[in-house]
Amino acid sequence: GPFNCFASYSRATELFYSLNEGLPAGVLIGSLARDLRLPTAGGQNSASLQPPLSFTLASHGLGGQYVQLDNRSGELHTSAVEIDREALCVESSGATILGGSAAVSSSSPSPESCLLLLDVLVLPQEYFRLVKVKIAIRDVNDNAPRFPVPHIRLVVPENAPVNTRLAIEHPALDPDMGTNGVQTYRLRDNYGVFTLDVEENENGERTPYLIVMGALDRETQDEYVTVIIAEDGGTPPLMGSATLTIGISDINDNCPQFNDSQLNVTLYGNSSLGTHVATVHAVDMDLGSNAQITYSYSQKVPQPSRDLFHLNESTGAITLSNKVDGDTPRLHRLIILGNGPGCIPAVITVLVTIIKVMMRPPEVVPRFIANEVEGVVYLKELEPINTPVAFFTIKDPDEKYKVNCYLDGDGPFRLSPYKPYNNEYLLETTKPLDFETQQLYEISVVAWNSEGFHVKKVVKIQILDDNDNSPVFSEQLIELSIEENNVPNAFLTKLHATDADSGERGQVSYFLGPDAPSYFALDKTTGVLTVSTQLDREEKEKYRYTVKAVDSGFPPRESIATVTITVLDKNDNSPRFINKDFSFFVPENFPGFGEIGVISVTDADAGQNGWVALSVLNGSDIFVIDTGKGVLRAKVSLDREQQSSYVLWIEAVDGGDPALSSTAKITILLLDINDNPPLVLFPQSNMSYLLVLPSTLPGSPITEVYAVDKDTGMNAVIAYSIIGRRGPRPESFRIDPKTGNITLEESLMQNDYGLYRLLVKVSDHGYPEPLHSTVMVNLFVNDTVSNESYIESLLRKEPDISVEEKQPQISIEPTHKKMESASCMPTLVALSIISLGSIALVTGMGIYICLRKGKKHHRADETLEVQIPLNGRINLHMLEKKPVEISNI
């Protein structure tokens, strides 16, 4: 059948077939009777088959449902159940086996093979045998690449240098094999700063890598969104795509800055302790810890000013911390520094002018309802709305001015008169409190009289935390990469999770998930992730497992993130040829730059490390190889008669640095075609003649015609025939079709004297059309040569010879049998024998011709025409090669 590649024709009990997946029902896989050379009911020995042969499946396993076996003929066909290679076969250390119980030996097909195993019983008893049938399922391109997730995210630091490589997790998957699997990746939009590279491991898996081609700035653009496209190597190719988001992470490349260089404020001398004076605020364009700012006084600020005004190092708020008396200076220059990590501090000056107050201001007397310690009120974040905080009583020492009261500051609080009492005010909440939104509120109860004097009572309200938040990872998908062959205990990353709760409720511990391999370790406290062993990309390229962050609250709360690790490729695998020795059979006169054969080579590495270039080490002036396709071509037409075989060495070099290489041997054998007609070596001239005595007995040899052919095989088998005669009785002479020997058939009479001219045709048995040459053989029947000039004049006349068109018949033993279409191996063996025989025959003929030339004294010209010119004569009695003695015995 068309899918049969090889079958054993001995009495072996194991057969191997192959076919494509997805074939319809009824496709012939192979004939067991024919391939085992068993007689069948339709053969020559059918009469002796009593009872006839019977073929049955010994077991009906998984493989049996995909085939149909004819019990009489032994033909094996596909069934109605379609074979899907990707659904049936799983890869293991050996070949994948379906439907059989026999183990796979070391001579089994490669690990990529997918085999159906069948056990077939052949009966009756005299032909009984158990036949192991192996059917290899070949892959076809019936699946498109598919990304496991629709959206892929990468994070690149904004200071990443050019040529930075980041592995793209979730590479496209394609169930097909070899070139039908994923081959290339590309970006739909690279924004001018990104490109893709692809690396391949020894299993043929390709991983895309994002390469930074330009400078990045998070403050200019913090994210790029594009589409990554995967394409397989089928014909036509199939494609799949996913959205690729590239986030730009922040580095500390900005420092704090104040919007103003100086701030002017005034303060009344009767202000109470804790009065808000001013707030300074600096800005840092970075993110996270890179943008944290602390505030401090410059060393130039005198100690009295430091004691009088308190500076909050986190918020930049300035408050009155001591009473103002008569000795207090009226002008204070506060130089404040905005400090950032690794930065020169920003500077702002706050000028505080204190205004003296001669009369007594109103007095604000607080009475706290909620828990208060040292002027700070503590409220739980789960307190309900309208929770009372404190009562405030407003007093006027002079008792002659009207005093009003209001609340100054932001927050979910309300100050309202408490009826029916005068000058009593109630402070209460207006909204639910949330510790994670704001932990501290600073509000002021302000009393002012009709003369414009103001008094502030600052109230600090601290929100107490509950364990109502779970830890949050900075990234839910943590994508990492590491080069293979890493050192043990190599650092991978430092995990970071935050918990909005405070105290122990916000302390986070880290743990590996149950799906993490044992050779990964995660520090519980620091979150440092390491790998204890050396990784091999060709063994496993992707790792994916979970990690857990747990807080210390009661009950504890937790969250989970996913870690993906891509093992980057190193050039640690040399290119590998499918075979170490390649043999190609090419007919001679093969056209220049025609395809001789394909050299298959693979490299287990990925990307540039797996890119392979082929070159011809010797014979590059005649042969050339196409690196992309591995096609070997000859630059010129090849002639077997000049050289019958070529041995080349091909080198494969990968694209790694340093590069690795390997070599393979190529043998090219030229097959003969019939492109040379026979070359007549004797007689040397159409003008030569031989004296034949009338007393010569019938059956005696007279002379011979000798020719050679530069071709081989049937193209060099020569036959001789007389196609034209002239003379008194020309039928008296006969030529042997095999040897070219000319003998006398009948006795010569008195009337038979004279000149005989025989036109001899020398023809080969070439295919598709034989080639031939002709030569004139002149015989002079007489007792002696008395007048040579007369004979020469007869030879110079144009002979009046009618050509007899008949082919020389020669009995030739057949050299080959009809090849059966089911076998490739007999064809290769036959071609090898023919080629070796051709080389031996040409060598022997060359030696024989050289010996003949050395023994002939009168052969003046070694380069002979196929049609011998009539330009001389030769004394045949003087030839040492084969002397002929004619006498009257």
KEMAR-687991 format. One record per residue (C-alpha): x, y, z. Coordinates in steps of 0.001 Angstrom, whole numbers, padded with zeros to 6 digits, always signed. Example, Ala and Ser with C-alpha at 12.3 -4.5 7.8 and 13.67 -1.06 7.14 Angstrom:
BEGIN
+012300-004500+007800+013670-001060+007140
This chain:
BEGIN
+000000+000000+000000+001059+003680-000270+001720+003882+003469+003816+000703+003712+007491+001495+004266+009158-001816+005176+008249-005426+005732+010506-008394+006426+010460-011001+003684+012207-013668+005772+010396-015996+008112+010524-013328+010810+007427-012864+012904+007571-009062+013272+006283-006516+010728+006509-002722+010819+004180-000312+008970+003535+003430+009146+000635+005692+008175-000633+009225+008687-003143+010080+011376-006677+011068+010370-007006+008641+007411-010484+007456+006376-011673+003859+006653-010465+001299+004129-006906+002570+003542-004554-000370+002981-001893-000619+005664-000224-003844+004456-000731-007475+003437+000502-009923+006062+000334-012931+003727+002400-011222+001064+004919-009675+003463+005422-013023+005243+005595-014842+001850+002810-017198+002720+000754-018973+000007-002786-017638-000246-006003-018963-001787-005379-017015-004992-001714-018073-005424-000055-020878-007368-000128-023220-004386-003798-022671-003698-004646-026293-004438-002516-027468-001533-004123-025093+001013-006555-027487+002666-007785-025939+004893-006933-022358+003670-004887-019864+005676-006624-017930+008462-005517-014628+010076-006984-013508+013413-006155-010887+016038-004864-012632+019154-006196-009843+021409-008633-006985+020895-006852-004244+022831-006951-000495+022216-005119-000844+018889-007628-003366+017506-010443-000817+017142-008447+001232+014621-007766-001574+012108-009690-004205+010143-008007-007559+009350-009238-009712+006457-009222-013254+007883-008498-014899+004501-006211-012559+002560-004369-011172+005619-004820-007566+004356-004803-004909+007084-006930-001748+006535-007894+001297+008599-011262+001096+010350-014055+003652+010677-012538+004891+013974-010287+007779+012967-006772+007821+014453-005893+011061+016261-002224+010914+017214-002414+013753+019761-005371+012155+021580-003942+008635+021638-000246+008965+022294+001574+010245+025337+005339+010703+025347+007528+008606+027631+011140+007452+027786+010494+005004+024943+008056+004751+022082+004381+005190+022938+002508+001892+022594-001224+001458+022199-003100-001813+022225-000275-004251+022819+001363-006110+025647+004866-006597+024245+007683-004438+025602+009684-002142+023339+013246-003310+022701+016305-001126+022117+015734-001475+018359+012316+000153+018587+011607+003448+016763+012584+006819+018204+010828+008370+021252+008721+010490+018894+007083+007317+017494+003495+006475+018301+002894+002751+017828-000145+000504+017604+000848-003072+018520-001169-006008+017225-000715-009746+017811-001906-011791+014810-002268-015607+014764-001691-017443+011467-003397-020848+011074-003640-023806+010199-001057-025626+012263+001453-026232+009457+001705-022423+008944+001165-021459+012561+003034-018449+013863+002434-015447+016136+003113-012255+014201+003927-008997+016036+002632-006085+013934+003832-002560+014761+002048+000385+013116+003711+003814+013526+001298+006767+013459+002802+009774+011642+001909+013306+012633+000102+015803+010336-000372+019534+010910-003961+019482+012219-003537+021745+015256-002881+025497+015443-000598+027000+018116-002527+028130+021208-001415+030208+024160-002524+028769+027535-003677+032226+028718-005229+035057+026653-003252+037774+028434+000488+037650+029274+002174+040263+031457+005884+041066+031746+007562+043593+034068+010743+045351+032892+012681+047804+035128+012971+051243+033589+016786+051089+033812+017004+047807+031866+019971+048062+029465+019677+047446+025730+019689+043713+024811+018130+042726+028148+016373+039342+027595+013221+038330+029463+011554+034973+028950+007856+035141+028057+005928+032751+030246+003068+030743+028817+004631+029955+025395+002248+028732+022750+001437+025020+022760+000925+022870+019662+000130+019146+020036+001698+018467+016625+005309+017273+016339+008507+018432+014666+008069+021181+012082+004309+020988+012573+004850+022367+016089+005505+025988+017059+008422+027410+015036+008402+031238+015236+007058+034116+017323+006591+037789+016405+005136+041017+017837+002363+042902+016060+003687+046247+017406+007149+046564+018951+006926+050327+019691+010468+050692+018374+011967+049506+021697+011223+045761+021776+011869+042694+019649+011518+038938+020009+014005+036080+019951+013208+032364+020079+015302+029685+021765+014876+025954+021180+015765+023104+023523+016812+019563+022602+013166+018431+022667+012308+020956+019966+010375+023241+022346+010710+026908+021458+010484+029698+024033+010046+033379+023060+012237+035979+024724+011510+039714+024870+014600+041803+024066+014853+045489+025059+016123+047497+022062+015834+051063+023420+015827+053216+026582+012779+053044+028911+011345+055718+031250+008481+054843+033580+007692+058503+034188+007144+058932+030405+005288+055668+029698+004691+053005+032316+003048+050320+030147+003087+048905+026581+000322+046678+025184+000832+044586+022037-000033+041166+020558+002363+038182+020417+001769+035801+017497+002966+032158+017345+003258+030322+014020+003935+026642+013290+005969+025171+010426+003156+023370+008594+002076+023945+004996+000150+026167+005147+001276+027467+008562-001258+027901+011395-001148+030766+013931-002292+031688+017428-002048+034923+019431-002320+036434+022918-002243+039947+024367+001184+040904+025769+001341+043686+028375+004804+045024+029238+004845+046970+032518+007735+049329+033342+008780+049118+036999+010127+052112+038903+013681+052859+040073+014827+055695+042317+015763+058215+039617+013893+061244+041093+014455+063274+044300+012034+065244+046515+011190+068821+045507+009256+071658+047243+006920+073776+045129+007990+076957+047059+011273+077987+048608+009715+080009+051465+006465+079956+053472+005302+082929+055676+002872+082324+058578+001661+084276+061631+000821+082995+065097-001018+084698+067952+000807+084770+071197-002150+083368+073096-002372+080225+070954-002818+077037+072918-000467+074065+072851-000835+071857+069798-001991+074740+067568-001298+073962+063900+001210+076454+062493+001883+075226+058932+002468+072096+056818+005311+071670+054310+004939+069180+051452+007564+067871+048997+006896+065743+045877+008887+062724+044531+007913+061383+041066+009010+057823+041937+006798+055094+043376+006669+053072+046601+009707+053159+048833+011555+055239+046227+009053+058058+046858+009113+058005+050686+009952+061444+052118+010879+062391+055680+011106+065936+057048+013672+067328+059514+015049+070625+060752+018312+071918+059371+021202+072212+061807+020927+075974+061319+017613+076055+063233+018375+077118+066846+017325+074928+069732+014745+077404+071173+012864+077327+067852+013039+073531+067821+011584+073426+071355+008818+075866+070497+007683+074231+067232+007298+070482+066717+007905+069107+063177+006196+065825+062238+008861+063953+060237+006259+061975+058253+003575+064570+057424+005610+067784+057540+003080+069366+059956+004416+072119+062294+002574+072594+065637+003082+074740+068736+004697+072601+071427+005396+075208+074185+003651+078277+075576+004508+081672+074181+005594+084133+076905+007123+087561+077013+010662+086284+076467+009795+084307+073343+011336+085832+070136+008756+087296+067777+010377+085938+064544+011460+082354+063902+013229+081114+060737+012584+077383+060390+014738+075727+057679+013174+072335+056861+014756+069531+054804+012815+067066+052604+014839+063829+052673+014560+061020+050084+016538+057733+049824+019899+058405+048215+019061+062043+047431+020307+065521+048332+017608+067038+050637+015195+069635+049291+015065+072871+051350+012181+075168+052314+012159+078068+054813+009141+078746+057067+009062+082269+058608+006829+082297+061708+005827+085721+063064+004282+085731+066568+001680+088494+067284+001342+089637+070914-002211+089542+072474-002981+091906+075352-006445+090602+076450-007340+087123+077655-008680+084768+074966-011658+082432+075362-011010+079086+076996-011930+075643+075599-012348+072900+078206-012635+069331+076866-014290+066364+078638-013592+063139+076785-016156+060333+076501-014038+057944+074439-010778+056519+075751-008160+059300+075883-004462+059060+076769-002190+062121+076795-004413+064106+074506-005001+061300+071971-008477+059806+071648-008669+056144+070599-011618+054828+068549-012088+051346+067044-012559+051228+063282-015750+049183+063695-017482+051823+065886-021004+052743+064636-022096+056131+063266-022837+058934+065806-020440+057532+068377-019825+060357+070970-016200+061418+071343-016109+064383+073799-017930+067385+075349-016413+070883+074996-017261+073765+077347-016502+077290+076073-015611+079952+078662-014890+083686+078306-012628+084946+081115-013744+088550+080578-017420+087578+080428-018229+090540+078244-017814+089171+074744-019926+086822+072731-018095+083566+071980-018796+081283+068983-017480+077762+068448-016833+075648+065307-014844+072586+064170-011752+073045+061997-010255+070076+060119-011184+067184+057819-012705+063950+058969-015982+062103+059616-016773+064233+062726-019413+066792+063731-019439+069470+066506-022943+070598+067486-024499+072520+070436-025714+070251+073164-029152+071488+074202-030593+072739+076468-027220+073877+077879-025374+076985+076731-021728+076915+075660-021749+073092+075635-020816+071279+072414-020798+067537+071546-018183+065991+069219-019380+062761+067501-018703+060612+064389-020702+060995+061160-019421+058026+059082-017884+054557+059679-014175+054661+060467-011588+052696+058428-008077+052195+059768-006747+051263+056281-008070+054534+054817-006778+056866+057573-005325+056015+060944-005018+059470+062561-007236+062524+062442-006148+065912+063783-009037+068356+064239-009385+071610+066147-012233+073046+068184-012004+076818+067559-013554+079422+069884-013562+083102+068874-015159+086158+070408-016591+089291+068897-013237+091048+069137-011707+088488+066790-009630+086556+069243-009300+082851+068367-008492+079869+070554-007899+076370+069166-008085+073094+071013-006398+070412+068923-007838+066939+069263-005961+063898+067879-008103+060866+067178-006285+057572+066629-008198+054768+064852-007523+051306+066295-006996+048446+063869-008865+045117+063485-007701+042110+061403-010075+042787+058507-007556+042667+055627-005697+039794+054008-002086+040058+052792-001784+041292+049203+001079+040296+046881+002569+043069+044791+002071+040741+041787-000369+037883+041539+001736+036316+038757+005454+036408+039556+007351+035721+036337+011033+034797+036736+013847+033510+034549+017209+031867+035262+019918+030488+033007+020347+026747+032991+023395+025174+034681+023002+027658+037557+024991+027400+040779+023262+025602+043692+021181+027764+046064+020869+030445+043381+018763+033525+044260+015550+033825+042242+013584+036735+043723+012325+038313+046929+008577+038011+047369+006717+040982+048780+003221+041076+050223+001605+043871+052213-001140+043785+054831-003103+046976+055467-003636+045937+059078-001204+047069+061761+000926+045362+064377+000941+041578+064419-002174+041610+062225-000047+043102+059446+003046+040907+059883+003354+038586+056863+005003+035145+056642+005712+033314+053367+005214+029627+052489+005583+027438+049374+002439+025839+047962+002024+022033+047909+002721+021942+044139+006229+023422+044482+009135+021022+043729+011241+020085+046742+014395+021747+045413+012864+025243+045715+013127+027009+049101+011294+030090+050438+012459+031968+053530+009483+032387+055847+010474+035826+057104+012287+037559+054232+010395+036006+051319+013673+035162+049503+013088+032393+046928+016040+030146+045981+016685+026931+044034+019003+024370+045627+019897+022314+042552+021213+022920+039048+018465+023312+036424+018620+021901+032891+016463+023624+030266+016565+020578+027988+015143+018472+030827+012468+020984+031925+012021+024535+030743+008990+025757+032729+008124+025616+036429+004817+026831+037816+003665+026618+041440+001926+028667+044144+003208+030630+047137+001206+031769+050170+001346+034897+052360-000193+034542+055874-000651+037324+058446-000335+036934+062243-003894+037997+063153-006473+035840+064899-007865+034141+063025-005063+034482+060417-005846+035609+056867-003916+034577+053762-003557+035092+049991-001992+033081+047174+000194+034079+044186+001596+032051+041296+005322+031786+040522+006428+030882+036983+010102+030226+036269+011568+029968+032781+014949+028233+032428+016967+030189+029848+019042+028364+027290+022833+028047+027081+024676+026666+024102+025479+023282+025648+024309+021012+022797+026034+020424+019472+024080+020085+016212+023028+016465+015605+022565+014863+012191+019672+012443+011762+022245+009981+010269+026023+009996+010456+026258+008525+006935+023996+009666+004102+023891+007862+000729+022280+009275-002419+021884+007596-005830+021859+010068-008728+021636+009333-012461+024556+010663-014456+024028+013810-016540+021867+015047-013647+021178+018745-014393+023239+021401-012613+021782+022713-009308+019272+019859-009268+018265+018547-005832+020392+015526-004902+019021+014997-001400+018104+016623+001927+020466+016617+004938+018468+016665+008184+020111+018159+011277+018745+019312+014662+020045+021218+017686+018500+020753+021136+019300+024358+022110+016915+027238+021474+017008+030543+019583+020382+031578+018180+022052+028646+019979+019852+026246+018009+020272+027933+014608+022351+025630+012382+024430+026511+009296+025561+023754+006897+028657+023833+004691+030561+021420+002422+034083+020792+003755+035419+019125+000594+034226+019238-002990+032755+022740-002618+033842+023508-006213+031330+020915-007427+028699+020730-004690+026780+023322-002694+024294+022969+000186+021270+025137+000977+021583+026046+004699+017926+026888+005145+016495+023668+003717+019525+021353+003927+019251+020572+000187+022447+019249-001431+022965+020298-005060+025639+019848-007745+026807+022999-009523+027515+021113-012770+026193+018064-014579+027925+014874-013398+029399+012223-015745+029723+008666-014417+032386+007811-016998+034625+010558-015529+033881+009762-011855+031397+007207-010595+031126+008273-006928+031839+011155-004553+032441+011205-000793+031682+014543+000906+031939+015758+004484+029239+018155+005674+029766+020374+008735+026914+021741+010873+027745+024798+013045+025233+026345+015474+024842+030035+016257+026048+029917+019855+029033+031788+021303+031273+029870+021256+029766+027855+018417+029503+024040+018513+029715+021813+015446+029470+018246+014113+030127+016503+010785+028458+013857+008660+029625+011751+005711+027784+011959+002367+028253+009275-000322+026959+010080-003822+026794+007178-006307+026159+007952-009993+023838+005594-011856+024714+004816-015463+022599+005882-018460+023189+004817-022051+025083+007852-023354+028044+006137-025090+027845+004093-028338+030176+001105-028742+033714+002025-029779+035275-000326-032404+038929-000980-031613+039538-003687-034275+039714-003487-037238+041221-000049-037070+040277+000997-040630+037617+000346-043238+040499+000124-045785+042296-002759-044079+041876-006280-045501+042830-009850-044778+044037-012570-047167+041961-015755-046912+043406-018888-048587+040958-020925-050687+042041-024044-048816+040662-022749-045522+038444-025373-043949+034789-024570-043072+034355-023557-039410+037810-022012-039231+038108-018550-037592+039073-015837-040076+039238-012646-038023+037227-010763-035377+035541-007412-034683+036368-006053-031219+034562-003127-029562+034116-001678-026061+031432+000484-024403+032180+003029-021635+028753+002459-020037+027965-000275-017514+025441-003037-017051+023049-003667-019930+024224-000390-021472+027658-001997-022040+026511-005449-023300+027570-005570-027017+026123-007647-029865+027651-008059-033343+025779-008606-036626+026475-008439-040383+023964-005986-041888+025453-005799-045397+027465-008164-047672+029240-007939-051025+031380-010508-052820+031223-013645-055070+029516-015723-052359+029173-013421-049283+026977-015821-047307+030086-017978-046813+031073-015914-043765+029333-015669-040364+029906-013476-037278+029372-014616-033680+026907-012114-032076+028574-012398-028652+032316-012493-029411+032488-010798-032849+034525-013731-034259+034112-014155-038065+034286-017773-039321+034078-019520-042723+030792-021417-043077+031298-023192-046475+034254-024441-048508+035666-021973-051041+035652-022906-054758+037528-021607-057754+034656-019275-058575+034679-017810-055029+037996-015973-055464+037854-012208-055044+037164-009384-052549+034454-009805-049891+033126-006729-048004+031110-007281-044800+029333-004302-043107+029266-005168-039389+026918-003416-036911+028089-003209-033295+025121-002444-030970+024689-002200-027171+021580-003211-025183+020979+000196-023579+017635+001501-022321+015475+003213-023441+017235+003140-026837+020334+001102-027860+023299+002851-029531+025453+001342-032293+028497+001776-034585+029457+000161-037909+032717-001055-039436+033672-002553-042807+035498-005911-042742+037379-006653-046057+038396-010268-046902+040439-011118-050049+040099-014773-051093+043148-015819-053180+046256-017943-053054+048432-014885-052677+048413-011106-052818+050046-010496-056190+048764-007022-056939+048189-004889-053825+047418-001754-055832+044547-003576-057526+043071-004576-054162+043437-001052-052835+041639+000322-055886+038743-002060-055156+038656-000869-051543+038495+002777-052597+035363+002171-054630+032051+002895-052914+030654-000522-051963+027250-001357-053350+025850-002997-050226+022213-003203-049262+021708-002862-045505+019803-005650-043813+017830-004108-040941+017848-006790-038288+018779-006611-034661+021569-008836-033378+020079-011472-031090+022038-012407-028030+021016-014526-025083+021377-012392-021979+020660-013646-018518+018355-011282-016626+020221-009294-013978+017279-008159-011946+013767-009148-011045+010688-007038-010874+010789-005178-007629+007814-005481-005446+006284-002120-004587+005941-002948-000955+009686-002989-000237+012273-000211-000229+015217-002294+000992+015546-004669-002012+015652-001626-004292+018522-000089-002362+020450-003380-002310+019998-003883-006070+021108-000338-006872+024180-000751-004671+025165-004023-006402+024666-002507-009868+026766+000530-008955+029624-001533-007502+029485-003882-010494+029617-000929-012840+032729+000439-011145+034437-002983-011293+033481-003508-014960+034768-000087-016034+038033-000652-014164+038521-004101-015741+037722-002860-019219+040192-000011-018830+042984-002382-017809+042110-004748-020657+042171-001953-023258+045525-000699-022010+047002-004225-022326+045627-004586-025856+047078-001243-026874+050490-002247-025582+050524-005438-027659+049457-003964-031023+052393-002654-033093+050555-000891-035892+047825+001061-034010+048908+004619-034606+046022+006622-033181+044483+006033-029736+041546+008367-030311+039246+006522-032743+036077+007604-034477+032954+005541-034028+032631+005237-037838+036088+003899-038878+037553+005838-041850+038875+003968-044895+042421+005213-044637+044801+002283-044630+045359-001418-044380+046789-003738-041816+048611-007059-041961+046402-009149-039707+048949-011964-039675+051333-009722-037715+048901-009079-034833+050206-010496-031579+046782-010237-029948+045196-013157-031790+047247-014500-034745+045223-016323-037435+046966-018981-039499+045315-019917-042815+046875-022706-044876+045992-025517-047312+045984-028335-044793
